[in-house]
Amino acid sequence: MAILFDAQTQIFQLHAGDSTYAMQVSPEGYLFHLYYGKHVSDSALGHLEVLGGGASFSPNPADAPRLSLDTALLEYPCGGTGDFRRPAVQVLEENGASGVQLHYVSHEILQGKPALPGLPATYLNDPAQADTLAVTLADEHLGLRVTLYYCAFAGQNAITRWAVLQNTGSQRLELRSILSACVDFPGSDFDMISLHGAWARERYVERHPLFHGGSTLQSRRGSSGHQLNPFAILCAKTATEEQGEAYGFHLVYSGNFLLDAEVSQMGGTRLSIGVNPYDFAWQLLPGENFTTPEAVLAYSGEGLGGITRTLHRLYRKNLCRGAWRDAPRPILINNWEATYFNFDADKLVAIARQAAKADIDMLVMDDGWFGKREDDQSGLGDWFVNEAKLGCPLRELVERVKAEGLRFGIWFEPEMISPDSDLFRAHPDWALHIPGQSRTLGRNQCVLNLTLPAVRAYLIEQLSAVLESTDISYVKWDFNRNLTEVFSPALPAAQGREVWHRYVLGLYEILEALNVRFPQILFESCSGGGGRFDPGMLYYMPQTWCSDNTDASERLKIQYGTSLCYPIASMGSHVAAIHQGGRQTPLSFRGGVAMAGTFGYELDLTKIPPDEILEMKQMNRNFRAWQKLTAQGDFYRLRSPFEGEECAWMFVSEDKREALVQYFRLRGTPDAWPPRLRLQGLAPDALYALEGWNRTLHGDTLMHAGLVIPNPQQDYTDYNIHLKQVDG
Ligand code: DGJ
């Protein structure tokens, strides 16, 4: 049993893989946090209780002079009643009062894991994979019940948390803050690692020490965004890729998020994670429930790499779903960087013909095939095939592409509406807007109000009509701006601030409907590159286009950062022509980088010389041979592109019989010693043959003494080293 409760000490203990999480109900009914970290065997952990009574200016509850909520370690802190740190829950009464006092009511240990209605969440493949603790707290005065859920995964260092709030009283409650989880650590000797960025520069790694006050990651854009990811690691200051304690926090949500590490006056750290309280308010009427998104907590005693491998496994097997979860993903050619808006059916078929010579699996027709869409000024919302532009009906194009031996995929940007579109002319009110105020444009477009049932129904029907009209195997779902004028005239005034969250719920409803209707289609999420790369989207779409920046050397940083928490099989990555910034890199280097992802192409194959087409064919053969390793193997980062001219990582199969090492050198250094790469994750006693290197070495030699890489003489060199165990 992964979850234990000791009735005498009132201590809960959750064991998840090699980690333990413990909390205690105090005699006064408060739920105190005791411990989160490496597995411990004692259940009598009451000595870890931190009451914090007696600090000046930290008040105590009337019934508990021995403690202060301001300095205690709490599981779900409340606003307005004596804890001056960030609250997880803040509620406004009808009379304008705001103060919550939650006390323990009951608990239940559930086998398996309940679903989160209307929200993406991790799931179990077998009920024995995890147990869930549900602890119910209540504020009798408010008529508020809060059930805290903790799902402990038996075989993995992962716990997921969420909360369900219920109005059991007779007055309307306004939720002002409803975070998914809070973890009160007794110390603050941590570094925080986060993923920041911008368009074409997503998920760069940043590491800094915590400081008093707060380190806050958040989105106020309506989507998770390019700028900050809903992910953070808190780790020991000495933690490295391989060593030291680290905690990962990730929100399964695609809208405004908050991830905050607040160091308190006593030197503790409160980690808060959930929907951003910024501009948020939710009316909870008597009898109604509100479910927060799920937060994922991962523990590692083996450095940052341990967090990565736990999350990769969890997301690969317990978050991504459907037929494509484990299936080898197709190698695709996307026409965006080949043609932009300037294409017709003949051009696409010509690309497909070349693609067939390189053994590419699928052609994806990107933006520009519908409505009036010759540039980014118009057409979004009119999901009708522009036959005049293509020169034929869609079905005919698909048949021609299939005749070349390729499957067919298509691009949509369903959440958007161009002011210059038939849809806008018919339904100007379907765009998010504030009556009387001008509409802010992004890429010349507005955002549809997905809180309106009619809009959701329109999108499901229009997209389905296209997808059912012919044989479509793949959809790229784009989203090219953030939300402004976040208002819906259809909602009562009191519910105006619900639109941010209702938008995300509306999006999830559409995605769920399309997943159910088209289980055979591979969906790829995209947002001007990787502007909405989050676990929420991964639940509906197992891959996300990493970045519009397809320059391979830039991509190393983007993919390295992304790999911190997202599986390699979820990273959309293509070989492009010499494109951004005009940087010239060899095809082999571009191919090597793209292989650490879903793999595909984004260039005009009709302009590629025959010898490069042949080289692509060989790269595709290699990718297919190694795809199981890259998509399902354990991932180890060996050299960071943020620290110099090198980048290296490796993939190891679960049984450790096979591995692939990728080494990339940006600028060559002719007079330097050859790099020595210490591998990771191999079986120390096993003998590995290095394919094509005429060498056999033991795992321990490769991991401790290292592998010597020939010193790259040129810029942009890459090596792919395939290792296979040899018996005996
Ligand atoms: C942004 C995407 O990231 C690109 O790949 C491409 O699909 C364009 N949108 C099309 O407008």
Residues whose N, C-alpha, C, O or C-beta is under 5 A from the ligand:
A	BS01	DGJ	W336 D366 D367 D478 C526 S527 G528 G529 D548
